[in-house]
Amino acid sequence: MVSQEAWLRNRRMQTELVLLLLLSHLSGVLLTPVDLTNRTDVGGLVQDHHIDLDWLGTLLKGFGPVLVPQPTPESAIADDSQSDNRADADEGDDSQSESRADTDDGDDSQSESRVDTDVGGVPKEETLNRKRLSVDSDFLKALLSSDDEGTADQGGGSGPLNNGVKISLEEDSSAGATENYAAEIEGLVAPSLTVSYGSGGENLTQGRLQNSTTENVEGGATESSGGKIQESVTATPKQNEDAANANDEDNAGRNAEGNSANDNAAEDTESDNAIDESAEEVLGTDNPIIPSWYNSQEYDNDLYPYTGWEDPWESWGWPVLPTEAPDTTPEQIHISWGNASSQMVVMWSTKSHGTGRVQYGIAPGNYSQEVAAVYNNFWYGNNEGLQHIYRAVLTGLLPGRSYSYKVLCDEDVSPGFLFTAKRDDLDWSPELLVYGDMGRVGGAPSLARLKHEAETGKYAAVLHVGDFAYDLHTEGGKYGDDFMNRIQDIATKLPYMTCPGNHEIEFDFNPYLTRFSMPQSPWPGTMDKMWYSFNLGRAHFISYSSEVYFTDSPAEEQYKWLLQDLTEANSAENRTLHPWIIAFGHRPMYCSNVDGDDCTTAKSRVRAGLEDLFYQQGVDLIIEAHEHSYERLWPVYNSTLVGTHYRDPRAPVHIISGAAGCNEFDGVCVNPMMGPKGPWSAYRAWVPGLYGYGRLRVQNSTHVHWEQVLAVNGQVIDSAQVIQHRHGPFGEE
């Protein structure tokens, strides 16, 4: 069983070894390596002190560049001989001193060996290659285990690795970092002070310190290549300091001995100063760097001038994480009408920021005109979505003509698309696709048939009456991106005209106001201007926000704008040109649903805010959504049925088409209508799965046609025709 004293000594040896490695790299010089398995017999128990090479490689990399003096082969051999002579000397102080005295030729010999001078007496630049040390476990294993043929016969003084630990701290202030280091073990050693312990663990006296000191360890021992008993010992910084001070008196003699051996072995000065090119390949790069923690005076010279303190991380550089290549491929492309009939707005998004533009011309395949896009960094309510969004306004369009266009962003180009410019004449019958509440997933049944409808070329535009994607901001905007890509096949062909719904309220409507651009509104839009109007054929369309009554949006501002717009629309000239007034907003004023929504109560906010205005200004048709069902109403005002027909009705006609398909309730998005329907309800459909959309056709100044289409098979489940010969404000008869 190992005694406590032996165990403590063994732990101290291991601790000192780690401290030595740390100290050696902080000082810029790697001390003599330690053998892979230094076996010691403590109390009859043989123990292995093993150095993990991967750990050691990581440790060396952690301290940055290491000073690597290049050895002179002859000087290394001479130093081996010197070390061997010292190893063969007696252990006593007298024999050791005598051995050193026999080789002492004085300071002149030492100086001659250390520095060559040219004709002018100026010392030549010493050959010292300071490189970054590229350390890995394979390199260390080769270093720690290789047998140097030139030194194997010397008894273990200076090969790449011997079985004894030599801890050298000799420093010559006159020479600095000179050939003393190059004379050590292949450029990866320290100066020549060795600290060892005797059999009792005590420090050896200065007289017994030598470069190949070997001591018998109590119990068993191992033989070194030189025939001596050795133990691998590491000195603490305190022991190093004491030993270095005690050894100052012997430095001259030792250096003289080594220098004499170097003079006998060296034949060619050029070979002394040669740099080992193979070592450069392993140990460094072609641009050596002196670590900033080296002493400024000791290492200051013309070849490697000291430049002051530098952060070692600055020279190494922080690791650079891989980044995705820029991607400016346009996606989510859609169009909408501008402020004039001769304009069309094109919008799109990209993953990376680029310079956006649109090329267009009269179809087919003409892209002779180009317009630059305005860019917006879209992040609020869209932190995970595509944040680079663009808007370009195409101008000078000829009414009713077909145009080819394509979107460009940097070098990326979209496929070509076609649209028809808005007609500004009266003698035609515009048709529109109308729906609300279409989700990213739930709207899939309607989406396929809507794409087919858009390809027919029959329709002038789409009216999406609120609630998009469910929601545009969901998952940081990813739902919005997906939804906009899903409708691209529709919205690149037909102007996609919208109004806000309750699912756009989050983030102050910003995702809605940024993804879409509507006429008479700034872009990105603002909460105080979420309404607009346009003329199409014989109709004047008004888009309004029902959400002003449920948010901080200025309901008064909208009311003032609506009053002004309707007043202008009711002028004799305008009402003659565009006799139909059709309004669309998200939340209904009436409905037969039993879900507790605003339209189910006697004190509806929307009805209280807008019904009187629309009645007094003679709005003919009001299109709504919000309820995930379909319902068509008879003319109604103030909760009172005005008539059960559509021939010259004396109150507005309401149509609710919110069954395009939302994402709520796992896609089952139809709100039930289990209660009795009101007297004003002409038709209703709420069966789950009966998703659909509407078709609106303004036939002429007296006839408007509506039909509801079942998405699953295209069947028309309801239709109605409103005939009005007396356009104007209601209640003035």
Helices and strands as residue ranges (DSSP letters): H 4-26, E 37-42, E 45-50, H 53-62, H 73-88, H 93-102, H 107-114, H 137-145, G 152-154, H 179-182, G 185-187, G 206-208, H 237-247, G 248-250, H 251-265, H 269-273, H 277-283, H 312-316, E 331-337, E 344-350, E 356-362, E 369-372, E 374-377, E 388-394, E 402-409, E 412-413, E 417-420, E 431-435, E 438-439, H 444-455, E 461-465, E 468-469, G 474-477, H 478-486, H 488-491, E 496-499, G 502-504, G 506-509, H 510-515, E 532-536, E 539-543, G 546-549, H 555-569, H 572-577, E 580-584, G 598-600, H 605-616, E 621-624, E 630-633, E 636-637, E 640-641, E 653-657, G 664-667, E 681-685, E 692-698, E 703-710, E 716-723
